[in-house]
């Protein structure tokens, strides 16, 4: 057996082994979720869900009590601090 015969056998074996190897999917990173628009925090729905007495008091202290009423806030407003 000559050099080329041995090289052909080795090359053929590597080729067959490579083709016989089970394939798996490439490890791709999942796509990042699309950025959603930030929620408006000063809507009546957001105030009803997220508002606390402390946040209402902070807004009243800033002189924004009328804005709360304009947004539909119907709770009692604390006195101005």
Secondary structure, DSSP 8 states (H G I E B T S, - for coil): --HHHHHHHHHHHHHHHHHHS-------------------TTSHHHHHHH--HHHHHHHHHTT-HHHHHHTT--S------
